[in-house]
């Protein structure tokens, strides 16, 4: 077969790409034949009677063939079929052994599908599988398998959360010096039925998104030569979902405990001004150092400056630079007093004054930036912001996308698993879950 390809290429002038793709296809076909023989080496034989999952006797009735798409191509798998009279259900041990229960795709193909499905649109993933791996599936196949594996990852994580409590955590790693917990939320575009009855922020008043809550945990090595804090390489793990504050609180608490929050010398929580974030911190991390993300605070200064100096860019920039510096020094009271001196000439300015002053007064104890920097701590949640973009934005907010909660949460679980460096562990242990 390969010889014929080489002969044709030599006689007509070598086209390297065509030759390598043709040889790959031939090798895959040869590999599929070999794989089919290995898988069916037992002839599908099985004991006459076996136990079903309920402990009843299931009798061998016949042998059935199943087509399975593998990374080498389609193969036929011969399996013994047993029937349990008590349960009135079939039992096929070989499907469990090969990890092909209720699916036509091998574990290797499902792994590929989940990888591409987590990183790009399902139709793009389908195309990439065809080009890069020579595996032909539909975009619906990629969607269905990606979602199924994402749901399973979420189930495994939920089981772990049930047992990860301070008294159950075994300190396998050194005690963290500075352990950071970052919390944020970002909107995910949803199908209409997922937003029924929810109020939106635009003029229509109809919500088009649901909030995905995301948490990030990382540790700090120390300081660089410029006196800036340095994050431990490969220390970052993510967790998140579209869920209630109460559900997310359990999620982030368990992940923090797993990472050593109960043993950390210092636990630092970074977040924006959302009240739900600090409600979680108050309940689950009462001894943590609370830091309002400096860049989020400066965004409020920028918006305030734009309102009060809408027609004078020079004044706007000067005001912004002055009070940003005061904020960086930790002089939040000076910033608040400056805002209170501004005259509310219009309803818009009055409302901006009210909201901004309330924001700074509410979070004043989380804005001691000079002291945080003196202690060598991060004052910005750049890792969290990057996480929102990487985990959610890049995949779930592409043009025209609309998600169900189940589908979005499955992809979030997939991406959190992969971005946290846990994919290989999950895949190696998935059958035990």
N, C-alpha and C positions, 0 to 999 in steps of 0.2 A: 504493500500500500504506500509506504513512505518512499520506496524505490520508484514507483510510478510517478509520484509527485516531483521527485528530483529530476527524473528523466524528462518530464514535460517542461519543467522550468529551464533545464539546460538547453533543450532544443529551441525554445522560443525566446531565450534571453531572460536572465534571472531578474525576477521581481521579488526582492527580499521579503517585503511585507506579506505578499500573497503566499509566498512559500512558508513563512513561519506560521501564519494563521492556518494554512492547510495542514501543516504538520501537527500543530496543536490539536486541531480537530480530529485528526487520525489517531493521535496518542490518546485523546479522550475516549474515542470509541473502543480502542484496545483496552484501555483502563476500565471502561464500563463492563466489558465482557469479563475481564478478570475479577472485578468486584462482584459481579453477579454470581460467578462460580464460588467465590469465597463465602458470600452471604448464604448461598444455598447448598453449601457443602454437607450440611446435615440432612439434606433432602426434606427438610421441614418436619422431620420426625419428632414425635412427642409421646409422652406416656398416655396410656388410654384414659386415665382419670387424673385430673389435677384439681386443686382447690381454687375456687373463685375468691374474689376479694372478701366475700362474706363468710368464707370458711366451708361452703358447700362443695359437693363433688360435681365437677363439670366434666362431661363425657366427650371424648374425641368423636367428632361427627364426619369431618372431611378435611381436605387440604385446599386452601384458597391462595390464589396468586394476586399480588398487589403491585401495581406500577408505582415506582418511587423515583423521583427526580433527584439525582445526586450531583455533586460537583463534576463528575465525569460524564454524566448523561443519564438517560432513563434506563432503569433496570427493572427486572421482574423478581419479586421476592415471594418465595413459596413458604406459606405459614400453615401450621396446624390450627384448625378451628375447633374449639370446644364449646359445648352448650351446657348451661346450668339450668336444670328444670325448675329448681326452687326460685331462682332470681329471674328466670326467663330472659337471660342475657348471654351473649357470646363472650368467650374468653380467648384471646390470642396472645399467648406469652411472648412470642417472637417480636411482636410489635413493641412491647415494653422493653425487651432486650435491646432492640435496635433504635429505640427512641423515635418511633414513627407512629405512635398511637394517634389515630384520627387526623393524620396528615399524609399528604403525598410527597412531602419534601423531607429530604434527609437532614440530620442535624447540621451538617456542613453547609448546606444550601440555606437553611433557616438562619444560621449565623450570619452568612453574607447578606441576606435580605434585611436582617435587623440592623446591620452596620450601615448599609446604604439608606435604609428607611429612616434612620435616626439623623442622618447628615444632610439629606436633600429630599426634594419632592419625590413622591412615590413613582411617578412616571420617569423622572430622571434616574432614579435608582434602578428601575427596570432596564433602562437603556445601558447604564453602566455595567450591570451584571452581564448583559449580552456581549458588550464589547470587551470588557476586561476579563471575564471569567468564562465566556462561552455558554452561560446558563440562560435559558429562555424561560421567563416567567411573565406574568401580567402585572400591571401596576396595582391591581386589586390584590394580587397575591402578596406583593411587597407590603401593602398597607395592612392586610389581615395578619400576616406573620409578625410584622414589626409591632403591631398593636398587641398581639397575643404575648409576645416575649416581654414587652414593656409592662403589661399587666402582671405577668408572672414575677418580674423583678420587683414590682411594687408589693406583691403579696409576700415575697421573701423578706423584703425590708420591714413590712408590717409585723411579721412573725418575730423578727429580731428586736423590734421596738418593744414587744411585749416582755422581753427578758432583760433588756439593757437598762438596768437600774444601778445606782451607785453601789449598792451592796452586792450586786452580781458581777460587776465589771472586774475582770482580772487584770491587774496592771502589768501588761506584757511589755509596754514601751516605757522609756524614761519619763519622769514627771515633766510635763510641759512647763516652760517658764512663762511664756506669754501665749495664751490660747485665745484666738479671736473668733467671735461669732458675728457674722454679718447677716442681716435680715432685710429683705426688700420685697416689693411687689411690682408686677408689671402686667399690663393688659394683654389678653390673648383674643384675637377675633373669633367669634363663635357663630354657630348656626342660629337661626332665629328662635328655634324652639328651646335653645339653651339660655336665652335671655328674656323669656316671657316674664313680664311683671317687674323687670329690673329697670330702674331709672338710669338714663344716660346723661352725659355731661354736655352734649352738643344741643343745637337748637331744637332738634326733633324730640328731645327728652327720652328717646328710646335707646337703651343700652345695646351696644354692638359687641361688647367685650366682657370677659370675666377675668378677674384678677388671679394670676398665678403667683403664689407666695413662694419665695425662694430663700433658702438659707445656705450659707457658706461657712466652713470651718477651716482655719489655717493657723499655723504657728509661725513664730518669728525667731530668726537666728540671732539677731543682734542689730548692729549698726554698720553702715558702710563708711568709707573714708570721708564722706561729706556729712556724716552725722545723721543720715536718714535711716529709718528702720528698714530691715530687709526680711522679706518673707522666706520661710523655708521652702526650698525647691521641692516640688512634688508633695507638699503637705496639704494641698487644698482638696476638700471634698464638698460635694453639693447634695442638697436634698430639696425637694419641692413638689408642689402640686396645686391644682385649683381645688381649694377646700376651705373650710371654715377656719377662723382664728384658733378655735379650740383644738381642732384636728392638727393644724400645723404646729401648734405649741407642743404637742406630744412628739411630733416628728423631729423638730429642731432640738428639743430637750434630749431625746434619745441619741441623736447623732452627736450632740455635744458631750454627753456622758461616754459614749463609745470612744470619743477622741480624747478623753481624759479630763473633762471639765471639773470633775469632783476632786482631782489631784493637782490641777494647775496652780502654779504660784500666783498667777494673775489671770483672771478671766475678763476679757474686754468685749463689750458688745457695741458694734457699729450699726447705725441705722439712720433713716431720715426722720422727718417729723411725724410720721403716721402714728396715731395713738395706739393702734392695735399692736404695733411692734413693742412699745414700752410697757403695755399691759402684760405681754408675754414675759418680758424681762423681769418685771416686778414679781410675777408669780413663780417663775422657774429659775431665774438667775438673780436673786435679790442681792447677792454680794458682788456682782460684776461691776466693773468700771463702765459707766455708760458714756458713749461719745456720739454726739450728733455729727454726722458726716459734714466736714468743713465745706466741701464743694456744694453740698445741698444748701447749706446756710448761705453761702455766697450767691447762689442762684436767687434766693429771696431778696438779697440786697440789690442784685441787678434789676430784678423786676420792679422793686420799689423805686430805684433811681430812675428807671424809664418812665414811671408814672409821674413823679414829682418834677422831673426835668425833661419832659417829653420834647420840648422844642429847643433845647440847648445841650448839644452833645458835650461841649467842654465842661459845663457844670456837672452834667451827669457822670462823666468819666472821673472828674475830680472828686465828687462826692463818693463815688463807688470806691476809688482807690484809698481814700482817707479812712473810710469806715471798714473796709476789708482789712486794712492794716490793724485797726483797733480790735477787730474781731480776732485776728490771728494772735494778738497779744493777750487775748482772753478778757478784754475790757468790754464785755457784752453790755454792761450797764450804761456805758458811754454811748454805745450804738442805740440802745433803747431810748435814752434821753434825747438823742439827736432826732429820732423819729417822732417823738412826742412834741418836739418844737415845730414840726412841719405843719403848716396851716392847710386844713382840708377845704380847698376852695370849691371842689366839685364833689358830687356823690361818689364818683369813681375813686377820687383820691381819698375820701373819707373811708370808703370800704377797704381800700388797699392799706391804709394806715391801721385800721382796726385789725385786719387779718395778720399783717406782718408783725405788729407789736405783740399781738397775742402769741404768735409763733415763737418769737424770741423770748418772751417772758416765760412761756411754758417750758422751753428747752434751755433756759439760761444755765442750769446746773450741769448741762451736758456740753457746754461750750467753753470750758476752761482750757483752750487750745495751747496756751503757753506752757501750762503745767504738764499737759499730756506730752508735748514735744520734749520738755525737760526730762521726762521719764523715759524718753525714747520710744514712744508709742505711735502707731499709725493714727492719723486724725481724719483720714479720708477712706471711704469704702470703695476704692478703685477696683478691688478684687470682686466686690459684690456687683458693681455696675457692669464689669466685664462678664460676670456670670449671667446676669440678666440678658445681655446681648448674645452671649455664646449659647447658653442653654435654651433660651426662649426665642429671642429676637431673630437670630439667623435661620431658625428652622420653622417656627410657628407663625411668624409675621410676614411671610413672603406674600407678594401681591396676589390678591384674589383668594387667599386661603381662608377657610371657615372651618372651625373644629367643633366636635362634640367634647364634652368634659372628659368622657372616657378615652377618646382618641388622643386629646391633648395631654392628659395625664400619663398615658402610656409612653408617648414620645418624650415627655419631660423625664420620666423614670429612666428611659433608655439613655438619654443624653447625660443625665446626672451620673448614671453608672459608668458610662464611658469616660466622661470628663474627670471623674474622681479616681480613675485608674483601677476600677473594680471589675471591669468587663471580663478579664481572664478568670478571675476568681469566681465570678458568677457562672460563667459558662462551664468551668470545670466542676462546679458543685451543683449545677441546676437539677440534676436527676434526684438529688438527695433532698431537695426542698419540698 
